[in-house]
């Protein structure tokens, strides 16, 4: 769960902040800036895509990566448009690093029409 992802992030030289539910995550996001958000799809109460939608609707541009043991179910959810990527569990440190790198490079790229 949370400890596994945090340990993987530390292996990659990143710092993670854990939240046990969407409400706690939204609270943390409202008080702190994050480069990327990694969320499990299955969480108590709401799911990770609900978190991704709330982040997007708040106006934040922080990319959200969803990890799930049921990636096809996640991809079938209409709210998947709010996620940068869906990563199947179990995942490797390399695969999460690739998704983080892609999310960060996309987040820093200028929008079409921007100069």
C-alpha positions in Angstrom: 0.0 0.0 0.0 1.2 3.4 0.9 4.5 2.2 2.4 5.4 0.3 -0.8 4.9 3.4 -3.0 6.8 5.6 -0.5 9.7 3.1 -0.4 9.8 3.0 -4.2 9.8 6.8 -4.4 12.7 6.9 -1.9 14.6 4.4 -4.0 14.2 6.8 -6.9 15.5 9.8 -4.8 12.1 11.4 -4.4 10.1 12.3 -1.3 6.5 11.0 -0.9 3.7 12.3 1.3 1.0 9.7 2.1 -2.7 10.1 2.4 -5.1 7.3 3.4 -8.1 8.6 1.6 -9.3 11.2 -1.0 -10.4 13.7 1.6 -7.0 13.6 3.3 -5.2 13.9 0.0 -7.3 16.9 -1.1 -6.6 18.6 2.2 -2.8 18.0 1.8 -2.9 19.3 -1.8 -4.7 22.4 -0.7 -1.8 23.3 1.6 1.2 22.0 -0.3 2.5 22.0 -3.9 3.4 18.7 -5.4 5.2 17.9 -8.7 3.2 14.8 -9.3 0.4 12.8 -7.4 0.4 9.0 -7.4 -2.8 7.5 -6.2 -4.2 4.0 -5.8 -7.5 3.6 -7.6 -9.1 1.7 -4.8 -9.2 3.9 -1.7 -11.6 4.1 1.2 -14.7 6.2 0.2 -13.9 7.8 -3.2 -11.5 6.3 -5.7 -8.3 7.7 -7.2 -10.0 9.0 -10.3 -12.2 11.0 -8.1 -9.1 12.6 -6.6 -7.7 13.2 -10.1 -11.0 14.9 -11.1 -11.0 17.1 -7.9 -7.4 18.1 -8.6 -8.2 19.1 -12.2 -11.4 20.9 -11.2 -9.5 22.9 -8.6 -7.4 24.4 -11.5 -4.2 22.6 -10.4 -2.1 21.3 -13.2 -0.4 18.6 -11.1 -0.3 15.4 -13.1 -2.0 12.4 -11.4 -0.8 8.8 -11.9 -3.3 6.1 -10.9 -2.0 2.7 -9.9 -4.4 -0.2 -9.9 -4.7 -4.0 -9.8 -7.7 -3.5 -12.2 -6.3 -1.2 -14.8 -8.9 -2.1 -17.5 -11.7 -1.2 -15.0 -9.9 2.2 -14.4 -9.5 2.9 -18.1 -13.2 2.2 -18.7 -14.2 4.9 -16.1 -15.1 8.2 -17.8 -13.0 10.1 -15.1 -9.9 8.5 -16.6 -9.5 11.7 -18.6 -8.4 13.4 -15.4 -5.4 11.0 -15.0 -2.1 11.5 -16.7 -1.5 7.7 -16.7 -2.9 4.4 -15.3 -0.2 2.0 -14.1 -0.9 -1.7 -13.5 0.0 -3.2 -10.1 2.4 -4.8 -9.4 4.8 -2.2 -10.9 8.5 -1.8 -10.9 10.6 1.1 -9.7 11.6 1.6 -13.3 8.0 1.7 -14.6 6.9 4.3 -12.0 10.0 6.4 -12.7 9.1 6.4 -16.5 5.6 7.5 -15.7 6.8 10.2 -13.3 9.3 11.5 -15.9 6.6 11.6 -18.6 4.2 13.4 -16.3 6.8 16.0 -15.3 8.0 16.5 -18.9 4.4 17.0 -20.1 3.6 19.3 -17.1 6.6 21.5 -18.0 5.9 21.6 -21.7 4.3 24.8 -23.0 0.7 24.6 -24.1 0.0 24.7 -27.8 -0.2 28.4 -28.8 2.0 29.6 -25.9 5.3 31.2 -26.6 
